[in-house]
Amino acid sequence: MKSLKKSILFIIILCVAVNLSFAAGKKTKKTSTKSEIRIVSLGPSATEVIFAIGAQDLLVARTDLCDYPPEAKNIPSVGGFAGNTLSLESIISYEPTLVYLFAEMHEGFVKPLQDLGIQVYRSNATSIEAVKNEVLDIGKLTGHEKQAQKVVKEMDEKISRTEKMYKAKAADGKLPTVYWEVWHSPMMSCGKNSFMGDIIAKAGGKNIFADEEQAYPMVSEEAVLLANPDFIFYSGDGMGGGKPSELLKAKGGIYYMGDDDSFVRSTPCCADAVEKLAAILWK
């Protein structure tokens, strides 16, 4: 009888303990809500992606170079873009739950931030496809999946429309050759696996340095003259930038694109860059 009473008492105690544990678990379980997400963006393209998917209300700080869209300038700044112009103290002073930074450039901040329990997202988009994946990633992290999917769909539509257009015009299969001067002194262009090279390809152009293994290789004037490109574009400006050599000619024309950030920032606007470039190549 005593044994039976002890067994019943043990079962009662066990049930109470389980119920208390379950109740405590429900009470302490933390559900992430929109108001709890606080983002610090460490670069212009990151800030632009956040705005593009409608998550700007979660952005608590940006860098001095985050100037698009114009509303971004109303958000407090943590400092410059390069890693040596920023401080960990400045970043964490905004109490972020997520820091959206850039691989290599901000690598020194990754571990210290993670050690503080702050989530880190490394941007490393070197192609249009990578930009689309990044937009979807940030959409999931911020609870803006549908908006992110809509942005990616719009990008796909623009690029698909461009592809149909130039394929219809390139009846003989010949694509206009392109030399893009990223920098002037020393001369640098875009090679294999470069963001700029991907834009050229999607616009229906043939990059004369597409076989170069480096993303942005140094090139020579002689190599460009030998390739005799149909079009020349340049974006470098000041401090080694400037116009390409006067010896370089192109029957399709020479165009300065340095004022248009859609060609250099890894954001959804790169799809606009594809359309703009195609409009020049196939006019």
NORKA-V129576 format. One record per backbone hydrogen bond with DSSP energy under -0.5 kcal/mol. CO is the residue of the C=O (numbers start at 1). NH is the residue of the N-H. E is the energy in kcal/mol with one decimal. If there is no record, write none. Layout:
co=CO nh=NH e=E
co=CO nh=NH e=E
This chain:
co=1 nh=5 e=-2.5
co=2 nh=6 e=-2.4
co=3 nh=7 e=-1.9
co=4 nh=8 e=-2.4
co=5 nh=9 e=-2.6
co=6 nh=10 e=-2.2
co=7 nh=11 e=-2.1
co=8 nh=12 e=-2.3
co=9 nh=13 e=-2.4
co=10 nh=14 e=-2.5
co=11 nh=15 e=-2.5
co=12 nh=16 e=-2.3
co=13 nh=17 e=-2.4
co=14 nh=18 e=-2.4
co=15 nh=19 e=-2.5
co=16 nh=20 e=-2.6
co=17 nh=21 e=-2.5
co=18 nh=22 e=-2.5
co=19 nh=23 e=-2.5
co=20 nh=24 e=-2.5
co=21 nh=25 e=-2.3
co=22 nh=26 e=-2.2
co=23 nh=27 e=-2.0
co=24 nh=28 e=-2.3
co=25 nh=29 e=-1.3
co=29 nh=31 e=-0.6
co=30 nh=32 e=-0.5
co=33 nh=36 e=-1.3
co=33 nh=37 e=-0.7
co=34 nh=37 e=-1.2
co=36 nh=38 e=-0.5
co=38 nh=97 e=-2.8
co=38 nh=98 e=-2.1
co=39 nh=41 e=-0.5
co=39 nh=60 e=-2.8
co=39 nh=61 e=-1.2
co=40 nh=100 e=-2.4
co=43 nh=47 e=-2.1
co=44 nh=48 e=-2.3
co=45 nh=49 e=-2.2
co=46 nh=50 e=-2.2
co=47 nh=51 e=-2.1
co=48 nh=52 e=-2.4
co=49 nh=53 e=-1.7
co=50 nh=55 e=-2.6
co=51 nh=54 e=-1.6
co=55 nh=58 e=-2.0
co=56 nh=59 e=-1.3
co=58 nh=39 e=-3.2
co=58 nh=60 e=-0.6
co=61 nh=41 e=-2.5
co=62 nh=78 e=-3.2
co=63 nh=66 e=-1.4
co=65 nh=67 e=-1.6
co=69 nh=72 e=-2.5
co=70 nh=73 e=-1.6
co=71 nh=74 e=-1.8
co=72 nh=75 e=-1.7
co=76 nh=62 e=-2.0
co=79 nh=64 e=-3.1
co=82 nh=85 e=-2.0
co=83 nh=86 e=-1.3
co=85 nh=80 e=-1.0
co=87 nh=91 e=-1.9
co=88 nh=92 e=-2.7
co=89 nh=93 e=-1.2
co=91 nh=94 e=-1.4
co=92 nh=95 e=-1.9
co=97 nh=119 e=-1.9
co=98 nh=40 e=-2.2
co=98 nh=100 e=-0.5
co=99 nh=101 e=-0.9
co=99 nh=121 e=-2.5
co=100 nh=42 e=-2.7
co=101 nh=123 e=-2.9
co=102 nh=106 e=-2.5
co=103 nh=105 e=-2.4
co=104 nh=107 e=-0.9
co=106 nh=109 e=-2.1
co=106 nh=110 e=-0.6
co=107 nh=110 e=-1.0
co=107 nh=111 e=-0.6
co=109 nh=113 e=-2.2
co=110 nh=114 e=-2.6
co=111 nh=115 e=-3.0
co=112 nh=116 e=-0.9
co=113 nh=116 e=-0.5
co=113 nh=118 e=-2.5
co=114 nh=117 e=-1.7
co=119 nh=99 e=-2.6
co=120 nh=122 e=-0.5
co=121 nh=101 e=-2.2
co=121 nh=123 e=-0.6
co=123 nh=103 e=-2.3
co=124 nh=126 e=-0.8
co=127 nh=131 e=-1.7
co=128 nh=132 e=-2.1
co=129 nh=133 e=-2.1
co=130 nh=134 e=-2.2
co=131 nh=135 e=-2.4
co=132 nh=136 e=-2.0
co=133 nh=137 e=-2.3
co=134 nh=138 e=-2.7
co=135 nh=139 e=-1.9
co=136 nh=140 e=-2.0
co=137 nh=141 e=-2.3
co=138 nh=142 e=-1.6
co=139 nh=143 e=-0.7
co=139 nh=144 e=-3.0
co=140 nh=143 e=-0.6
co=144 nh=148 e=-2.3
co=145 nh=149 e=-2.6
co=146 nh=150 e=-2.0
co=147 nh=151 e=-2.1
co=148 nh=152 e=-2.3
co=149 nh=153 e=-2.2
co=150 nh=154 e=-2.2
co=151 nh=155 e=-2.0
co=152 nh=156 e=-2.5
co=153 nh=157 e=-2.2
co=154 nh=158 e=-2.0
co=155 nh=159 e=-2.4
co=156 nh=160 e=-2.7
co=157 nh=161 e=-2.3
co=158 nh=162 e=-2.0
co=159 nh=163 e=-2.4
co=160 nh=164 e=-2.3
co=161 nh=165 e=-1.8
co=162 nh=166 e=-2.5
co=163 nh=167 e=-2.1
co=164 nh=168 e=-1.6
co=165 nh=169 e=-1.4
co=166 nh=170 e=-2.3
co=169 nh=171 e=-1.7
co=170 nh=173 e=-1.6
co=176 nh=206 e=-2.8
co=177 nh=230 e=-0.6
co=177 nh=231 e=-1.9
co=178 nh=180 e=-0.5
co=178 nh=208 e=-2.5
co=179 nh=181 e=-0.6
co=179 nh=233 e=-2.6
co=180 nh=182 e=-1.0
co=181 nh=235 e=-2.0
co=181 nh=236 e=-0.9
co=183 nh=188 e=-2.3
co=187 nh=219 e=-2.2
co=188 nh=182 e=-2.0
co=188 nh=183 e=-1.5
co=191 nh=194 e=-1.1
co=194 nh=198 e=-1.8
co=195 nh=199 e=-1.7
co=196 nh=200 e=-2.1
co=197 nh=201 e=-2.2
co=198 nh=202 e=-2.5
co=199 nh=203 e=-1.5
co=200 nh=205 e=-2.7
co=201 nh=204 e=-1.4
co=204 nh=176 e=-0.5
co=205 nh=207 e=-0.6
co=206 nh=178 e=-2.7
co=207 nh=210 e=-1.6
co=209 nh=212 e=-1.6
co=212 nh=192 e=-3.4
co=214 nh=217 e=-0.6
co=215 nh=191 e=-3.8
co=217 nh=189 e=-2.4
co=220 nh=224 e=-1.6
co=221 nh=225 e=-2.5
co=222 nh=226 e=-2.3
co=223 nh=227 e=-1.8
co=224 nh=228 e=-1.6
co=224 nh=229 e=-0.5
co=230 nh=252 e=-2.8
co=231 nh=179 e=-2.2
co=232 nh=255 e=-2.7
co=233 nh=181 e=-3.4
co=234 nh=257 e=-2.9
co=234 nh=258 e=-0.6
co=236 nh=242 e=-1.4
co=238 nh=241 e=-1.2
co=240 nh=184 e=-1.2
co=240 nh=185 e=-2.5
co=245 nh=248 e=-1.5
co=250 nh=253 e=-1.1
co=253 nh=232 e=-2.1
co=255 nh=234 e=-2.2
co=255 nh=257 e=-0.6
co=257 nh=260 e=-1.7
co=259 nh=261 e=-0.8
co=260 nh=263 e=-1.5
co=261 nh=264 e=-1.3
co=261 nh=265 e=-2.4
co=265 nh=267 e=-2.1
co=267 nh=270 e=-2.2
co=268 nh=271 e=-1.7
co=269 nh=272 e=-0.6
co=269 nh=273 e=-1.8
co=270 nh=274 e=-1.7
co=271 nh=275 e=-1.6
co=272 nh=276 e=-2.6
co=273 nh=277 e=-2.7
co=274 nh=278 e=-2.3
co=275 nh=279 e=-1.9
co=276 nh=280 e=-1.0
co=277 nh=280 e=-0.6
co=277 nh=281 e=-2.6
co=278 nh=282 e=-2.5
co=280 nh=283 e=-0.8
